[in-house]
């Protein structure tokens, strides 16, 4: 799966290269790693070394009111002992932002993503019978954002609108039922009650439209709606955050599927006791689409991270420690179906060293574990990596 990559402007503190009226941000990262359970299976694990190469190119053109940007990322992996899992992914983004005043912001961007579901994920979690190659898919995304009101205003509002179209490219005998279109909207209203504290009311709705259905299987077409209320604070340089609680609802088009509703929340806190040390804590509950088991998934998660730059030991040395715990509850219509609940644990630690202004190297370790009420989905996985990033 294509990893998330930050826009190159922030990478290694590089300011890019001036090209015409804009700036070009080229970088490339090379990672070699060992994965002791590549396909996330409870037994008969595949253990392999691999190399991942990710060239990335970004371009930005901006003035006081306008910003144009584009970036392209290629992600190519080769596995020593499992060539069937080799992949080449592509991601292209293009966007525009308009800020005529301090109170008004308008933005739009599009994305094309060509990637895959790694074997042992998606519809093939815990199956024991893996496909001969990953399920490949692509999607198109269009999203627009509008904001009115400055951070210091008594009230401010935000609106996000988006559309994605996801289609699978191979193994069509099984993947055709996962092609779908998502249309979504999110609105937020902030009302300042103190100089750095605001009440927040947000509402979101997403329409899921599956292109085709398997014979005799009720459609998964549905609408998910969520309403949250809470507070946002920027009390000091050290602490910022949001905390919201509310209600989420899943409404299926088919009467043969059971609708769902639950308490929902979103909490995110950042604490910076020092300028070189940051702690983050996030937790949420949401409904996710199923990959095959049940009608939908109630997903609760909490994650914490600590990033630290060891400036007294060496200004070039930094570390990151992160942990995630999540619970997934699968909704089934058939009363005879054994309930399935998964517990997921992920732990990561990495060390980075900035050799030069344009060169950074590092090492990392990651541990994944799933403990399910259905033991066929249990697995644990260790991944050790060495990486280098060059940004010009």
C-alpha positions in Angstrom: 0.0 0.0 0.0 1.3 3.4 -0.9 2.6 5.1 2.3 1.7 8.6 3.3 4.5 11.1 2.3 4.6 14.7 3.6 4.9 17.5 1.0 8.5 18.0 0.3 8.6 21.6 1.5 8.8 20.3 5.1 11.2 17.4 4.3 14.6 17.8 6.1 13.9 21.5 6.3 14.7 21.9 2.6 13.3 25.0 0.9 13.3 23.6 -2.6 14.8 25.0 -5.8 13.5 28.1 -7.5 12.2 27.3 -11.0 10.6 30.2 -12.8 8.2 31.9 -10.4 7.7 28.8 -8.3 9.8 26.2 -6.4 10.6 22.6 -7.2 10.9 20.0 -4.4 12.6 16.8 -5.5 13.5 14.1 -3.1 14.0 10.3 -3.1 14.0 7.8 -0.3 15.4 4.3 -0.3 14.4 1.7 2.3 15.7 -1.8 2.9 13.7 -3.9 5.3 13.0 -7.4 6.6 9.4 -8.5 7.1 8.9 -11.7 9.0 5.2 -12.1 8.1 4.6 -10.4 4.8 1.0 -11.7 4.2 -0.1 -11.3 7.9 -1.0 -15.0 8.4 -1.4 -17.0 11.6 0.8 -19.7 10.2 3.0 -20.5 7.2 4.5 -17.0 7.4 6.5 -15.6 4.5 9.7 -14.0 5.8 11.6 -11.8 3.3 14.0 -8.9 2.7 12.8 -6.1 0.4 13.9 -2.8 -1.1 11.5 0.1 -1.4 12.4 3.1 -3.6 10.3 6.3 -3.6 11.1 9.2 -5.8 8.9 12.2 -5.3 8.6 15.5 -7.1 6.6 18.5 -5.9 6.1 22.0 -7.4 4.5 25.1 -5.8 3.7 28.5 -7.2 2.2 31.1 -4.9 1.7 34.8 -4.2 -0.1 36.7 -1.5 -3.5 35.3 -2.5 -3.0 32.3 -4.8 -1.3 29.0 -4.4 -0.9 26.3 -7.1 0.7 23.0 -6.3 1.3 19.6 -7.8 3.2 16.5 -6.8 4.0 13.0 -8.0 5.1 10.0 -6.0 6.3 6.7 -7.3 6.6 3.8 -4.9 8.3 0.6 -6.1 9.0 -2.4 -3.9 10.9 -5.6 -4.7 10.8 -8.7 -2.3 13.7 -11.1 -2.3 11.7 -14.2 -1.4 8.2 -13.3 -2.7 8.4 -11.8 -6.1 4.6 -12.1 -6.4 4.3 -9.2 -4.0 6.5 -6.8 -6.0 4.6 -3.6 -6.9 4.8 -0.2 -8.5 2.4 2.4 -7.2 1.7 5.9 -8.5 0.1 9.0 -7.0 -0.5 12.3 -8.6 -2.0 15.4 -7.0 -3.0 18.8 -8.4 -4.5 21.7 -6.5 -5.3 25.4 -6.1 -5.9 27.6 -3.1 -7.3 31.1 -3.0 -7.1 33.4 0.0 -8.4 36.9 -1.0 -8.6 38.1 2.7 -7.7 36.8 6.1 -11.4 35.7 6.5 -11.9 33.8 3.3 -10.2 30.6 2.0 -11.2 28.5 -1.0 -9.3 25.4 -2.1 -9.7 22.5 -4.5 -7.5 19.5 -5.3 -7.6 16.3 -7.2 -5.8 13.0 -6.9 -5.2 10.0 -9.0 -3.9 6.9 -7.1 -2.8 3.6 -8.7 -2.0 1.1 -5.9 -2.9 -2.3 -4.5 -4.2 -4.2 -1.4 -1.2 -6.3 -0.2 -1.8 -10.0 0.0 -3.3 -10.9 3.4 -5.2 -7.5 3.7 -8.5 -6.3 2.3 -10.8 -9.2 1.3 -8.1 -11.7 2.0 -7.5 -11.1 5.7 -6.9 -14.4 7.4 -8.2 -16.5 4.6 -5.3 -18.9 4.4 -5.9 -19.1 0.6 -4.1 -16.1 -0.8 -4.4 -14.7 -4.3 -1.4 -15.2 -6.6 -0.8 -11.4 -6.6 -2.1 -8.3 -4.8 -5.5 -6.9 -5.7 -4.7 -3.9 -7.8 -6.9 -0.8 -7.9 -7.0 2.9 -8.7 -9.1 5.8 -7.6 -9.9 9.4 -8.6 -10.6 12.0 -6.0 -11.9 15.5 -6.2 -12.3 17.6 -3.0 -13.1 21.3 -2.3 -12.8 23.3 0.8 -14.3 26.7 1.9 -13.6 28.6 5.1 -15.0 31.8 6.4 -13.7 33.6 9.4 -10.3 34.1 10.9 -9.0 32.1 13.9 -9.6 35.2 16.1 -13.1 35.8 14.8 -16.1 35.3 17.1 -17.5 32.7 14.7 -16.1 30.9 11.7 -17.3 28.2 9.4 -15.8 25.4 7.2 -17.2 23.3 4.5 -15.6 20.3 2.7 -17.1 18.5 -0.3 -15.6 15.5 -2.0 -16.1 12.6 -4.4 -14.0 9.4 -5.0 -14.3 6.7 -7.5 -12.5 3.4 -6.7 -12.2 0.6 -9.2 -10.3 -2.7 -9.0 -8.1 -3.7 -12.0 -7.5 -7.5 -11.6 -9.0 -10.6 -10.0 -12.4 -9.3 -11.3 -14.2 -12.5 -10.5 -14.0 -11.5 -6.8 -13.1 -7.8 -6.8 -16.0 -6.5 -8.9 -18.2 -6.2 -5.8 -15.7 -3.7 -4.2 -15.9 -1.0 -6.9 -17.7 2.0 -5.5 -18.2 5.7 -5.5 -18.2 7.8 -2.3 -19.7 11.3 -2.2 -19.2 13.2 1.1 -19.7 16.5 2.8 -18.5 17.9 6.2 -19.5 21.2 7.8 -18.0 22.7 10.9 -19.0 25.8 12.9 -16.7 27.4 15.5 -17.9 29.9 18.2 -15.2 31.5 20.3 -16.0 31.7 24.0 -12.6 32.6 25.2 -9.6 34.3 23.4 -8.1 30.8 22.5 -11.1 28.5 23.1 -14.0 27.8 20.8 -17.1 25.6 20.8 -17.3 23.3 17.7 -20.3 21.8 16.0 -19.7 19.5 13.1 -21.8 17.3 10.8 -20.8 14.9 8.0 -22.6 12.7 5.6 -21.2 10.1 3.2 -23.1 8.2 0.5 -21.6 4.9 -0.5 -22.7 3.6 -4.0 -21.3 0.2 -5.0 -21.2 -0.4 -8.7 -22.3 -4.0 -8.7 -23.6 -6.6 -6.3 -22.9 -10.3 -5.9 -25.9 -12.5 -6.9 -28.3 -13.1 -4.0 -26.4 -10.7 -1.8 -28.1 -7.6 -0.6 -26.5 -4.3 -1.7 -24.0 -2.5 0.5 -25.2 0.9 -0.7 -25.7 3.1 2.3 -25.4 6.5 3.9 -23.3 7.3 7.0 -24.2 10.4 9.0 -22.3 11.8 12.0 -22.9 14.8 14.3 -20.3 15.9 16.8 -20.1 18.7 19.4 -17.2 19.8 21.5 -14.4 22.3 22.1 -11.2 23.4 20.3 -8.4 25.1 22.3 -5.2 26.8 21.6 -4.5 27.7 25.2 -0.7 28.0 25.1 2.2 27.4 22.8 2.6 24.1 24.6 -1.0 22.6 24.2 -3.5 22.6 21.4 -6.4 20.2 20.8 -10.0 19.4 20.0 -12.4 17.1 21.7 -15.8 16.2 20.3 -18.5 13.7 21.1 -21.8 12.8 19.3 -23.7 10.3 17.3 -23.1 8.3 14.1 -25.6 6.4 12.0 -25.4 3.8 9.2 -28.5 3.6 7.0 -28.6 0.9 4.3 -30.6 1.1 1.1 -31.5 -2.6 1.5 -34.0 -3.7 4.1 -32.2 -7.0 4.3 -29.2 -5.3 6.0 -29.4 -4.1 9.6 -28.7 -0.3 10.1 -26.4 0.8 12.8 -25.9 3.7 15.3 -23.5 4.4 18.0 -21.8 7.0 20.2 -19.0 8.7 18.2 -16.1 10.8 19.2 -13.0 12.6 17.9 -10.2 13.8 20.3 -6.8 15.1 19.3 -4.3 16.7 21.6 -0.8 18.0 21.0 1.5 18.9 23.9 4.9 20.6 23.3 6.7 20.9 26.6 9.8 22.1 24.7 10.2 23.3 21.1 12.2 20.2 20.3 9.8 17.7 21.9 6.2 16.9 20.9 3.6 14.5 22.3 0.4 13.6 20.4 -2.7 11.7 21.5 -5.7 10.9 19.3 -8.8 8.7 19.7 -11.9 8.2 17.7 -14.9 6.0 16.9 -16.3 5.7 13.4 -18.0 3.3 11.0 -15.8 1.7 8.3 -16.8 -0.1 5.1 -16.5 -3.9 5.2 -14.0 -5.8 3.0 -16.2 -8.8 3.0 -17.1 -9.8 6.5 -20.4 -8.4 7.8 -22.2 -5.2 6.7 -19.9 -2.6 8.3 -17.3 -2.3 11.0 -17.4 -0.2 14.2 -13.8 1.0 14.6 -12.5 2.4 17.9 -8.9 3.6 18.0 -6.4 5.4 20.2 -2.8 6.3 19.3 0.0 8.2 21.0 3.4 9.4 19.7 6.4 11.2 21.0 8.9 12.9 18.7 12.1 14.4 20.1 15.1 16.1 18.7 18.1 15.4 20.9 19.7 18.8 20.5 21.9 18.5 23.6 23.4 15.2 22.5 23.4 16.1 18.8 21.2 18.6 16.9 21.2 16.1 14.0 19.6 13.3 16.0 15.9 12.7 16.4 13.6 9.9 17.4 10.0 8.9 17.1 8.0 6.5 19.3 4.4 5.6 18.4 1.7 3.1 19.6 -1.8 2.4 18.3 -4.5 0.2 19.7 -7.8 -0.4 17.9 -10.9 -2.5 18.2 -13.0 -3.6 15.3 -16.5 -5.0 15.7 -18.1 -6.5 12.7 -21.9 -6.2 12.1 -23.7 -9.4 10.9 -27.4 -9.8 10.0 -27.5 -13.6 10.5 -28.1 -14.4 14.1 -26.3 -17.8 13.6 -23.1 -16.0 12.5 -20.4 -16.1 15.2 -19.6 -12.4 16.2 -16.2 -11.2 15.2 -14.2 -8.7 17.1 -10.6 -7.8 16.4 -8.0 -6.2 18.6 -5.1 -4.5 16.8 -1.8 -3.3 18.3 1.0 -1.5 16.5 4.2 -0.2 18.0 6.8 1.8 16.1 10.2 3.3 17.0 12.6 5.1 14.7 15.9 7.0 14.9 16.9 9.6 12.3 20.2 11.3 11.8 20.7 14.3 9.5 24.1 13.9 8.0 23.9 16.9 5.7 21.4 19.6 5.0 20.1 17.4 2.1 20.7 13.9 3.5 19.1 12.0 6.3 19.5 8.4 7.3 17.6 6.3 9.9 16.5 3.0 11.2 13.2 1.7 12.5 11.3 -1.2 14.0 7.6 -2.0 13.8 5.5 -4.6 15.5 1.9 -5.5 14.4 -0.5 -7.9 16.2 -4.1 -8.8 15.7 -6.0 -10.9 18.3 -9.4 -11.9 17.0 -12.4 -13.9 18.3 -11.9 -15.8 15.0 -8.4 -17.3 15.4 -8.0 -17.5 11.6 -7.4 -13.7 11.7 -4.7 -13.8 14.4 -1.2 -12.8 13.4 1.9 -11.0 14.6 4.5 -9.3 12.5 7.9 -7.7 13.0 9.5 -5.3 10.5 13.0 -3.9 10.7 14.2 -1.2 8.3 17.1 1.0 7.3 16.4 4.1 5.2 18.0 7.2 3.6 16.3 10.3 2.1 17.9 12.8 -0.2 16.1 16.2 -0.8 17.6 18.7 -3.2 
